[in-house]
Amino acid sequence: MKLMFIGAAHEVTGSCHYLEAAGLKILVDCGMEQGIDRFQNAELPVSYAEIDYVFLTHAHIDHAGMLPFIYARGFRGKVISTVATADLCGIMLKDSAHIQESETEWRNRKARRAGLPEEEPLYRINDVTGVLKQFRSYAYNERAELEEGLSIRFIDVGHLLGSASIEVWINENEVFKKIVFSGDIGNRNKPLIRDPQYIEDADYVVMECTYGDRLHGPVPDHVSVLSDIVQRTLDRGGNVVIPAFAVGRTQELLYIFRRIKEERRVTGHDGFNVYVDSPLAVEATQVFKDNLVDCYDEETKELVLRGVNPISFPGLKLSVTSEDSRNINFNPKPKVIISAAGMCDAGRIRHHLKHNLWKPQCTIVFTGYQSSGTFGRTLIDGAGEVRLFGETIQVEAQIERMDGMSSHADMEGLIGWLNAFEEKPKQVFLVHGDDRVCNSFEQLLEEEYGFQVTAPHSGSIYDLASGKWLKKADGVEVVRALEPFKKPAGVYGRLFAAGERLLQVIRHNEGGANKDLAKFADQINSLCDKWDR
């Protein structure tokens, strides 16, 4: 009964924890690292083929983005999630694969011209198709016994449609323990979705602490703030360009724009258009529209029951094709453009920035967190010029930030979530926060609230049965970028993983009929004879 910390240890992205319990090997989240990677992740102690389950807290890429990667390298276990998370992963992982493939092809064209070796994408669309077949979904508050000695339940945590904390009950050799993985804890009073729901008891808690060192402060009137920005920009004859995460933030913005339009907050520009230019955002908006009413807050439910679409309004334009996207910038009429990706490191937003950053009449509005090292952070930090598609672009547009839109709880919200446990957990593990925040929040929870808290580095291992550390790792600074989980890279990495999966299949066939095992052995030897050079 062991818990090993792999990703998002003293870092904010790349969530991944490894759990051995009830004779099973489990990952909790399998996320992609984004932005600057400060600490090197420890290697998984087993091959991907040995993983029985992945428990998924939500669909964001920093929690789910490596699922196709491990599938391509032998994982054939089950991915357990909420219904909404499965629906969103169906579009988000495909979009991620498209980005992996297109960006690798772009780099390879440059490599071919320079006579350099080509590279493989992290994963391909067929890997996404494969891993999506491994999903098994459950409703909120439904306790599911997955195996003898292992049960789970998803609790709405108010971060994203379908996001959840996960309660895990373990019985191993008559030792009973309950561990809770918080997932990303949502901010209160957000549009569309419910506030975080609380959990009453746990022996152990693995808890995010992204904003464990700050308060969001009073919630601004986002309708008024955005109305003012749009009014001033359209009056100048400019465009409002909003980089937004395609899933979650885009739909919140549409909810706000519905109110702006309904309440006639912008004058003199009747019928101004709001473009959503992201195939992923368009598909995600459909998921928000058509089902999953049980995930909505009471205000949104009331709108739906009255027959009002909470994220649609006159002037909303959904752009899907590349031609649709190009035509937006050929249209001289002032407009609002919402486009992904939210941190501006990929996607169609970069084209819109190229067309609008150099125009002083335009406004770029940031509504979400910008990780250190991302293009969005560069603009927030006041860069006078940037490089886009090989060109130097002068930054003349107005740069605005809409505070208080975070989908993460602040320090007060995190403490409120943890204090809701009726008895203090035996141990709280802090993850998903940068190094400084992990350390300061750990000290706060211990000294002012009396919790037993540790913010472990990657590679640390805890014995849940005895309540003792088996290994407390030190943070290893990144010297050079390695492939995720430190396995062999590229096409050879896929071959290596296939070999590991073959060993796993061989182990599963122990005790089979001699005739079948002999046939299997002959097939393996024949394959080896063909490739043994």
Secondary structure, DSSP 4 states (H G I P E B T S, - for coil): -EEEEEESSSSSS--EEEEEETTEEEEE--PPP-S---BPPPPPSS-GGG--EEE-S---HHHHTTHHHHHHTT--SEEEEEHHHHHHHHHHHHHHHHHHHHHHHHHHHHHHHHTPPP---S--HHHHHHHHTTEEEE-TT--EEEETTEEEEEEE-SSSTT-EEEEEEEEETTEEEEEEE--SPBPSS-SSBPPPPP----SEEEEE-TBTT----SPP-HHHHHHHHHHHHHHTT--EEEE--TTTHHHHHHHHHHHHHHTT-S-S-TT--EEEE-HHHHHHHHHHHHS-GGGB-HHHHHHHHTT--TT--TTEEEE-SHHHHHHHHH--S--EEEES-TTSSSSTHHHHHHHHTT-TT-EEEE-S---TTSHHHHHHTT-SEEEETTEEEE--SEEEE-TT--SB-BHHHHHHHHHTSSS--SEEEEESS-HHHHHHHHHHHHHHH---EE-PPTT-EEETTTTEEEE-PPP-B-SS---GGGPPPHHHHHHHHHHHHHHHHHHHTTT--HHHHHHHHHHHHHHHHHH--
